[in-house]
Amino acid sequence: MVTSRRVASASLNRYEKMRDFGATPEPAPSARATSGSADLGFVVQKHWASRLHYDFRLELDGVLVSWALPKGLCYDPKEKRIAIHVEDHPLEYATFEGTIPPRQYGAGTVIVWDRGTWEPVGDPRKALSAGKLIFQLHGEKLAGLWELVRISKPDDKQDQWMLFKKRDEWAQPLAKYDVIKALPDSVTAKPLGLLEEREPKVVRPVRRSNQELDLSAATSAPLPAKLEPQRATSASSLPTSGDWITESKLDGYRMLARVDKGRVRLFTSGGHDWTTKLASLAAEVAKLPVPSGWLDGEIVVLSNGLPDFGALQNAIDGAKNQEIIYFLFDLPYFDGMDLRNVPLWARRALLSKMLNDEGDRIRFSQDFDAPVAQIFEAAAGLGLEGLMLKSRDARYESGRTQTWLKAKCRLRQELVVCGFTARGGKDGEVGSLLLGYYVGKKLHDAGSVGTGWNARTGRDLWVRLMPLERDASPFDVAVSKPSRWSRRAAGSERWVRPELVAEVEFAEWTAEGVVRQASFKGLRVDKPARLVVQEAGETLKPAPASNVRVTHPERIVDPTSGVTKLDLIRYYESVVQWMLPHLRERPVAMVRAPTGIAGELFFQKHAEKTAMPGLKAHDRDLWLNHPPLLTVDTADALMSAAQMNVVEFHTWNSTVLEIDKPDRVIFDLDPGEGVKWKQIQEAAVLVHALLTELELKAWLKTSGGKGLHIVVPLTPRLDYKSVKAFSQAFVRHMAKTIPERFSATSGSANRVGKIYVDYLRNGKAQTTAAAFSARARPGMGVSMPVSWEQLHDLKSGAHWTVQTAREYLSFQTQDPWADYWTTRQSLVAAAKRLR
């Protein structure tokens, strides 16, 4: 080991001489540095220096033997990637992420693209010396056998090698999968877990479900009158070790059945007796071969084979009570025996045997013998709520435990109804519900929900809430500032006693602790409001993949850049999480290019021309005398549109929820003939300065074409006519004050050498290219949100393209538009100042 450390120290001399550790954040070698593991580590760092490349490093003899790869790695054995052997790096470098300052060696930004362990095939020292190293990778993105082969001659200036994938179960064609484009982000910021555990390529061992039933831990005990159910904890990630039973997370009501000498009573998770309410179901349970015991399960109503929570609510109190199905998943007590200390697998085996002749209404909750990640991805694709993961040997414990986990495909939980607003300001129908949750004994504001019900449900909610109305807010802790996601106008709230509980699905928790993009699923009458707490705020996401079949992937969309249809679809797939917030619930107009952008382009606003699965068509009542408007609300909708040759996505300034009230005003800086880029940058600064003087916050994005877009978020109160009038007055003021730079009149002849600030974008039904949309122009620029500090560094309105945008995003640690979503402002005061 001493010899190894001396060798390591000597081999790092070049690394040290090339760096000034007083100026660069890169780590200096330490004589005490070790990997801390018996396994050899590897790391791939993505390095945006003078040009983007990847640094591939293998731990050996106390250092990281390193190669620079201009094009990164690829799973296709036919793809041979150049790897330039560079100086050894210290082990400390394996975790380095940061920005190397200008004028330092390797100036630029570094992220950890992949990491893990590696195993050499044979002696790695002899292999390196001979110029042929074969090795196995166990990373978060890379796996399988790989080979490095030296191709340079002894007198060459650079020590060049070739890195390529060996043919094994992990190999696949580049046309099918490009790991560089599919997974571009830092594994430090977005850890994935080992690829071999997420997507095992070997046959799994036979599970213990076939072993002899073991009830030795059961004890004789009288049947308890009450039983608190075992509850699951929200999983922060899918487990990669341990032995788990995986079931579907059913979208229904938890229900326990107590059977005593043929008499059945049904209890909710909160202890409410629903036997009378579900008398026919209790009669079905009585037919089971259970002399006495407690059964645990979930009641649901199936629609097209999947649980439907809304249908369940209607069935509980309605005539469709017979449609309720009881899925049983546990048996804590049976025939005078307390089974709570019996391992879960054995309890379920006994339950399954007992339900061998199950009927239509009493069913066993099946588990799935496949990798958890694979099951989770399938559940997400089916639109299920998530999975239940239960430790195979776990005992049955009342209360919340870590041996039962819930992995959510969608964020969803119960929230307390604390108030409401009237739809359209008129009594009789609820327009939104004001929500809360408890932290200890204090009730916190959780924002609001204004979608997910029809007029009939809105009237029913009104009837339920009116008897609970009170004068003052019930919140003990209110949100410090209004949320952009709250759909209520200040002063329109009507408060109620916090007694009702709503089931709500939503996108995420904001920094202020309120739900974003919430949708109402129904009232929960089985859970007391006092038990409602804030649950974990992240969904688990399967590995990114598109379910859309790509036809003609090789078709050239842009002849100037060589971008193909597959390239464009992969771009949209890679930015879907960034782009959807800018698309959701906004009417969209799309530019389609069936034969490429050099051919004929089609502008589509409605659904009649070409069906695109996943896009939502909104009824004609939304906009009288016009066909239904379309919105792109999901990843599948975005990918479906891209498959149908949509290049550009343009959106309204309002959402379908408040179609006549814009929630933003946009200033499109459109340069006339002869205008240089520097003039456009200066114009953006001037527009921003005037907006600041009017006390309006504004955000900047490239247009993807020639100019820039300046976006001002609004509280949706004024109508389109008022917002457009303000924008017109603003632009005329700019043109009058600085006529040599600005024009307020459209038409190319009116803006030669000037910049036309297009206020017409703010009229009803007018649209602007959405953030992250590609543009149907040579080079295929994209509209990119940026900070005002970045304005000086931009080279054009198409600074980023379909081919470069996603790589740029992988290095961004902060969203320049993070505060945009929670900023609410009015034009009333600004209009007065402008006058």
N, C-alpha and C positions, 0 to 999 in steps of 0.2 A: 504493500500500500504506500510505503514511503517512496519507493521508486516511481510508482504511478503518479504521486503528487508532484515529484520533481519533473517528470515528463510533462505533466499538465502545465506546470508553471512555465517551463521553457516554451511550450507550444503557444502560450498566450502572449508572448512578448510582442508579436506583430499586432495583435488586437489592441494592446495597451498603447503602443507607439502611434497608432492611427487615431487616437481619441484624446480629447481634453476633458477629463472627468470633472473639471470645475465648470464646464460649460454644457456638457451633454448629460441628460438624465440616465443614460445607459449605465449599467452596473460595472464597477471596477472589480476585477478578479479578487477573490478572497482565498487565502491559503487554507482556510477552515471549511470552505464550501464543499458539501457533498450532496448527492441527490436525496439522501435519507431513505432510499429504497433499494431492495436487492435487485429489483428489475431495472433494466436500462430504459431511460426515458427518451422520447422524441418530441419535437415541436416543429410546427410549420407556422412561420410568422409572415403576415401579409404586410408588405412594406411599400408605402407610396412615397418614393424618393423622387429623383428626376423623372422616373417612370415607374409604373406599378410593377412589382415582381413579388415572388414568394421565396422566403428563406427556409430551406429544409435542413433541420439539424438533428443529428443522432448523438446520444450520449455514449462516450467511450473513453476509458482511461481518465476520467475526471474532467473532461472537457466536452463541448458540443462540436463535433465535426460537422462542417457547414457547407452547403451549396446554395447558390442563388439560381432560382428558376424563373426565367422571364415570363413563362406562360402557365406556371403552376402545375398541378398534378391532374391526372385523368385516369379513369377506370378502364379505358379502352386500350387493350394491349397493342393495338395498331398505332396508337399515338405515342411517339417517342419524343420526350421533352428534354431540351437542353438543360443541363445542370452545371453551373460553373463553380468549381471548388474554390472556396474563399477561406479566409483565416479562421482558425478555431475560435470559438466563443466560450466564455466561462459558463458554468452550470447555472449561475444566477440569471443568465440571459433568457432562460427558458420561460420565465414568467413576465418578461419585460413587455409593457405596452406604454406607449407615450409618443411624444413628438421630439425628434432630434432637431435642435434649432438650426437656422440658416448658417451657412459657412462652416458647419461641422461635417465630418465625414458621414455620408448616408443621410443627410438632412431630409426629414420627412416624418410621416406618421407610421407607427408600427402597432399592429394588433396581433394577438395570438389566434391564428385561424384554426389550428387543430393542435391537439396534444394527446399524449398517451404513452404507451410503452412499445418497445420493439424487441424482436428476437432475431439474431443473426442465424443464418444457415451455415454452419461450419465456423471456422476461426475467422472473426471479423478483421483482425489485424492483417493476416495473410491475404484475405480477400481484398482489402483496400490496397495493399501493396501490389497485388497482382492486377488490380483494376477491374475486378468483378465481384460485387457484393450483392448477395441475395438475402432478403430479410422479410420478416412478418411484421405487420403493423397492427396495433390494437388501439385505435384512436376513436375520437368522437365523430369523425367524418371519414377517416381512412381505415381500411382493414384489408386483410389478405396478404398475398405474396407480392413483393416488388423487387426490382433489380436495378442496380446502378452499374453502368459499364463505362470505363474511361475510353474516350474516342480521340483525345489529343495526342500529339507526338511529344517526345521528351523536350524538343527545342521550341515548342509553341509557347507564346507569351501567357496564354490562359490555360489552366488545367480544366479542360472541358470533359464532362461526362454526359451520359444519357440516362434518364430515369424513366422507367416504364412499368406498367402493370403486368404481372405474370398471369397466365390463364388459370383461373380457379373459379370457385363458386361466386366470387365477388366481382369478377370482370363483367363489363357490359359496354355496348357500343356508345360512343360519344353522342350520336344522334338521339339515343334514348335517354341518356342521363349525363349531365355535365355538372360534376360536384362543385366546381368553382362558381358557377352561376346559381346553382340550386341552394347552396349553403355559404353565402358570402360573408357572414358576420363573425365577430369575435366569440370564441367559446368561453372566454372569461366573462363577458357581459351576458351571453346567452348560452349557458352550458346545455349540452345535449345528452350527456351520459354516453357510455361506450356504445358504439355502433353495433358491436357484436351482441350486446344485450338487448338493444332496441329491435334489431332485425336478425335474430339468430338464423344461421344457414345450415344448422345441423339438426337432426331429429332429436326431439326432447326425450328424456328418459320416461319410462312408464311411471305414472303417478300412483300414489298410495291408495287411490280410491278403490283399487282392486283388493286391498288387503282385508283380512278378516275383521269383521266389526268388533270394535273394542269398547265395551261399556263398563270397564272395570272401575272407572272413577265415579260411577253413579252411586248415589246414596239414597236410602229410604227416607222419605220426608212427606209430611202432609202437604196438600195442595194449597199454596198461599192464596189469599183473597185478592191481592193486588200484585202486580209485577211491573216495575219500571223497565222499559226496554233498553237494550244496548243501543248506543248511538255512535255514528261514525264521525271521524275528524276529517276535515278537508285536506286532501293531499296537496303538497306544494310541488311535487314531481312524481312521476310514475316510479314505483320501486324497481330497483335493478337487482335486488338480491332477496332472499327469503322465499318461502313457499306460500303462495296466495291462492285463494279461491276467488275467481273473478265472475261476477254476475252483472247483469244490466242494472243500472240505476233506474228504477221504475218511476214514472211520473204519476204519482197518485197519493193516497193517504196511507200512512203507516197504521196497521191494524193488528191487535193481539186478540186471540180467541182463548177464552177460559172454558174448558169442558169439565164438568163435574157430574158424573152419573147420568150422562145423556143430556144434561142441561147446558146450553151454550150461551155465553155472554161475550159480546164484542166490545173492545175498548180501543179508543184512539191512543196515540202516543202521549197525549196529555192527561189520560185517565178518564175521559168522558165515555159513558156507557151509550153505545149506539145500537144496542141489540134491537130495540123497537124500530129504529130508523131503517135497519137492514135486516128485517125479520126473515125475508126469504133466503138471504145469504147465511144467516145463523142456522136455518133449517138444513142447508146443504152441509155445513160443518158438522152438524149433529149426525150425519150419515157416515162420517169417517170412522174407521176402526180405532177410536180413541176413547177408552173407558173414562180417563181423566187426564188432564194435562193442560199446558199452555202452548199455544202455537203462535208463531211470529211471522208476519208477512206484510204485504202491501195490497191495497185494493185499487184497481184501475178499470178504466173502460178503454177498449181497443178500437182504434179507427185506422183502417187499412193496415192492420197488423201491429200498429204502434200505439203506446199509451197516449191518451188525449185527456189532459187535465180538465179542460173546459167541459168536455163531454161527461167526465166523472162528476163534476159539480152539478150539472143538470140532472144526472141520473140519481144522485143521492136523494134529492127532494122531489123528483118527478116520477113520471109513469114508467121511465126506462130503468127502474131499479134492477130489473132482471139482467141488464147488460153488464152489471158489475162483476168483475172476476177477481178472485182472491188468490194471489200468488204467495205461497208459503216458502219461507227460506230457513226457518230454524225451529227447534223443538226443545225448549229449556226444561220442561217437565213432561213426564209421560208415565201413566199407569202407576202412580205411587212412588216414582223415582225422580229425584232431583238430578237432572243431567247437566247442570251448569258447569261442572268441572270436567265433563267429558269433552274431548277435543271436537272442534267444530266439524271436521270431516266425518266423524262418527255420528254426531247428532244429525247431520244432513243425510247420511247414508240410511239411518233409521227412518227419517222422515220420507225419503224418496221411496223406500220399500213400502211404507205404510200407504203412500199415495199412488201405488202402482196402478190402481184402477181408478185414477182421478177422473172427475167429471168435467163438464165444460166450464163450470164456475169455480172449481177448486183445482189449482194447478201447482206443480212444483216449480220453483224458480231455478231454472237450469244454470249451471256454470259452464265455462268455456275452457277447454284444455288447449290453449295456444298462448304464444307470447303476449304479455300484457300490452305492449306497445302496438302490436298488430290488432288486438281486440279493440283497443282504444280508438285507433284510426278508423276501424270499421264502424264503431258506434258513432263517431263524429260524422262519418259519411251518411249514416242513416238518419241523422238528426236527433239521436237519442240525447237525453240529458247528461249521461255520463256512465261511469262504472262504479260498482261497489267492489272493493278489494278487501278480503277478509283473511287474516292469518289462519292458515290451515289447522294449526293445533290450538287455536285460541279457545279459552273458556268463555262462557256467556257472562258478561259483566254489565250490570245496570249502569246507565249513565254514559257519558262520552268517553271513548277509549281510542288508543292508537292502534289497536289490533283490527279495527274496522276503519277503512279509509274510503272516502268518496272522491273520485277523480272526475271533475266536471268538464264536459265538452263546452258547456255554456254556463255563464254565471247566472245563478238563480237562487233566490232565497225568499223567506218571509220577511215582510216589513210592516210596521204598525201604521195604520191609517190615522193621521193626526189632523187632517183637514181636507178641504176640497175647494175647487173653483167651479163656477157655473159655465157651461158651454155657451159661448157667445155672449156671456154676461147676463143671460136670462135664466130665471129659476126653472126647475123641473128636470134638468139633465146635467149630470156631472161632466165637466170638461177635463179636469185633472184631479188626481189624488195627491195630497201632500204626505210624505212618508217619514218614518222615523225608526229608530232602533235603540235598545237600552245598552248602556255601559254601566254596570252596577245597577243603581236605582235611578240613574239619570237618563232622561229621554233625549236623544240626539236627533237633529234634523238630518234626513237622508235624501233630500231633494224631492222630486215629484215624478209622476208618470201620467202621460196624457194619451197613450195609445193602447190598443189591445182590446177595445170593446166597441160594440155597436150602440146605436141609439137606445135600443131596448135595455141593454145592460146599464147604460148611463142613467136611464130613468130609475131602474131598480136600485142602483147605488144611491141615488138621491133619496129615495124612500127609506133606505136603511140608515143613511147618515143624518137625516134631519132630526130624529129624536135625540141624537147624541150631540147636537150643536151646543157650543159654549162660546163665551165672549172672547177669551184670551187664548193665545197660543199655549199648547201643552208642553212645548219644548223646554227642557232645562238647559240645553246647550244648542244654540242655533248656529248655522253657518255664518262665518264672519263676513262674507260678501256674497251677493247673488251669484248663482251658478249659471253659466251659459246653457246648461242642460235643463234648468228649471223652466217650465213652460208657463209659469204663472206670472202675472203682472203684479207688481207690488201694490198692496192695498185691496186686491181682489180676493184674498184668502178668507175662507170661512172655516173656523176651527171646530173640532169635535173632541169629545172625550176619547182617549186612546184605547179603544176596546176592540176594534175590528183589525184583522190581520189579512194583508194582501200577499199573494204569491206574485213575485215580479222577476222577469228575466231582463238582463241588462248587459251592456258591453264591458263596463269596468267601474271601479270606485275612483273618483277624482281625488286630487290631493286634499280637497276640502272635506272629503268624507261623504260625498253624495253620489247617487247612482247616475251613470251616463247612458243615454240611449235606452231608457227603460221601456218595457212593454208589460202590460197587465195580463196575468194569466188567470186570475180568479181570487175569490176570498177563501181564506182557510178558516173553517169553523171548528177545526180540531185542535187548534193551538192557542193557548192564552197569550195575550199581547205581552205580558210581563216576561215571557221566555224568549222574546225575539231579540237576538244580538247580531252584531255585524260578523259575518263569516269571512273566511279568507277571500281575498280580492283578486285572484288570478285564475283563469281557465288554464287547463293543460292543453297544449297544442301538439297534434301529431306532426311528423316530419312533413314539410311542405310538399305537396304534390297536387297536380291538377287531375280532376276526374273527367275533364273534357278531352275527347278524342280529337287530335289535330289532323285535319285533312290538308293535303298539299303543303307539308311543312317546309319543303325546299323552295316554294315560290318566292321570288325576289319581290320584296315590298318597295325597297328604295334602291334603284340601280346605282346611285352615286356612292352609297356607303356599303352596299352589299347586304343590307339587313334583310333577312328572310322572314317569312311568316312565323317560323318557329322561334327565331330570335325575338320578335315582337311579343309573342305569347309568353315566352320565358321572362321577358322584362316585366310584363304586367303581373305575372305570377309572383315575381320576386318583390314587387312593391305593394302588393295587395293590402297589407296591414297599414301602410302609410296612406294609401289612396282612398280607401273606403270611407274614412271620416269626412272626406271632402265630397263624396258622392251620395252617401246615404240620405234617403228621403228627399232628394232634390230632383225635380224633373230634369231629364237629360236629353240633349240632342247629340247625335253621334255622326261622325264622318266615316263612311265606309269606303274601302278601296279594294274591290274584289280582284282587280288585276294589277294592283300596286299603285303607288301614288302618282306614277307617270301616266296612268290610265284615267278612266272616268271615275269621278268621286260622287258619292251619294250622301245626302244629308237626311238623316232619319230621326224623327221626333216621336213617332207613334208606332203602335204594334202591328199595324195592318200589313206592312210590306213583307217583312221576314220575321218568322218566329225565332226568338232567342230564348231558350229555356233558362229560367232563373230570373229574368228581368220581370219586374212587377208593373203591371198595367193598372192605372188608377181610373176609376169610373168617370164617366163624362160629366157628372155633377161637379167635379172638381173645377172644371173650366167649361162653362156653358157653351154649347154649339161647337165644341171641338172634340176630336177623337180622344180616347184615353191617353194620358201622359205616362211616360215610362220612368222608372227609377232603377238604379243599379245599387242594390242594398247588400249584396253578399259576394263572397269570393267567386262562387259558382257563376253568378250573373256576369261578373266582370270577365271571367274566362270564356264564358259562352259568347259574349259580345266579341271578344278578341278572335275567337275561332270563326265568327261570321265576318271577319275582315274589318272590324271596327278599328280605326287608327286613333281617332280623336274623340274625347269625351268632353262635352260642354255642359255646364249646369246653370240653372236659374239662380237668382239671388234670394230665393225664398224656398222653403220646404213645403211638402204637400200638406203638412199639418197646419200651416198658416200661409196658404198659397198667395194671399193678397198683401202680405206684410213682409217685405224684405228684411233679412237679418244681416245684410252687408251692403256696402256700396263700393263699387270697383272703379278705379281710374286706370284705363288702359293707355299707356304711353306708346303711341304709334308714330314712328318717325317718317317724315316726308323724304322726298328725293334729296340727296346731298347731305343728309344729317349723319354726322359721325357718332360712333358709339360713346365717346366721351361726353358729347352733348346730351345724350340720353341719360347717362349717369348723373350729370349735373341737373337735368330736369327732374329726375326722381328726388334728388336732395331738396330742390325748391318746393316740389309738391308736398314732400314730407314736412318741411319747415312750416308751410302754411297750415297744414292739418294740425301740427303740434300747437301752433298759435291759436287755433280754434279749439284746442283741448280735446283733440280726437287722436286716439292711438291707431297706428296703421302698420300693416305688415307687408312685406315685399316678396315677390316671386318673379322668376324669369317667365317670359311668355312661351318659351320654346321656339319662338320665331324671331322677329326683329327687335321687339321691345320688352317692356317690363309691365307688370301688373302691381298696383298698389291697392290693398284690400283693407277696408275699414269695417270691423264687425259692429253690428247694431243690435239693440233690443228691438224685436219685431213688433213695433207699435204703429209706425207710420205706413201709409199705403205707397204703392209704386209711384203714383203721381207726385207725391211730396218728396220722396227720395230722389227721383229723377230731377225735380226742380232744383233741389239743393245742389246736385252734382253739376247741373248746367250752370248755375250761378257761380259755383266754385271755378269751373273751367273758364267761364267768361272773365272772371276776375283775374285769373292767371294770364289770359291772353291780353287783357287790357293793361295790366301792370307791366308785363314783359312781352310786348308784341313781337320783338325780334326773335323770340325763342318759341313762343306758344301760339297755336291756332285753335280757335273754338269752332271752326267751320270744317265740316267733312269735305272730302273731295281732294284728289291729288294736286290739283292746281292751286288749292288754297293753303297748302302746307309745304311748298318747296323750301327746303332749308329750315323748316320748322317742325315742331312736334305737335301732333294733334292729340289732345287728351280726350279720349272717346268716352263721353258721358252717356251716350246712347245705350251702352251696355246695361244701364240701370233702369231701363224700361221693362214693363211686364212682358214675360215670355222671351226676353233677350237673354243670351247666354254668353259665358266666357269659358275659355279652356280651363278645365279643372287642374288643380295641382297634381303633378306627376303624369298628366296626360302627355302622350307623344303627339307630335305634330306631323301632318302629312306634307312635309316639305323636304327638299333634298338635305341629307344629313340626319334627318329625324331627330331634331332637338326635342327636349321635354321641358315642361313647365315645372320649375323646381322652387319650393319655398326656401328662402334664404334670410339671413339676418341683415340688418342695415349695415353692420360692420363689414359684411362681405361684399357690399356693392362695389367698392373700389377695385376689388380683385376680379370682378367678372369681365370676361372678354367679349360677350355678346349675349343677346337674349336666348341664344341656343348654346349657352356655355356647356351644358350637359346634354348628352344624347342618349338614345336607347342603349347604345353600346357602353357608355361610361357612367350613367347615372347611378346604377345599383352599386358599383364599386365605390363611388363617392360616399353613398349613404352608409356603407359598412364601416366607415371610419368616423362617422358622426356620433358623438357621445351625448349631445344635447340637441333637442328639437328647437330650432329657432322660432317656431310658432307655438311653443308650449302654452304661452299665456293667451294666445288668440281665442282659444275655446272658452275661456272663463271671463272674457272681457265683454261687458255690456255697456253700451253708451247710446246716447240719444242725439239726434241731429237738431233738436229744437233750439238748444242754447247755441250750438255752433252756427246755425242759420242766422240767428240774431247778431252774433259777432261778425259774421260775414257781411251782413247788411250795413 
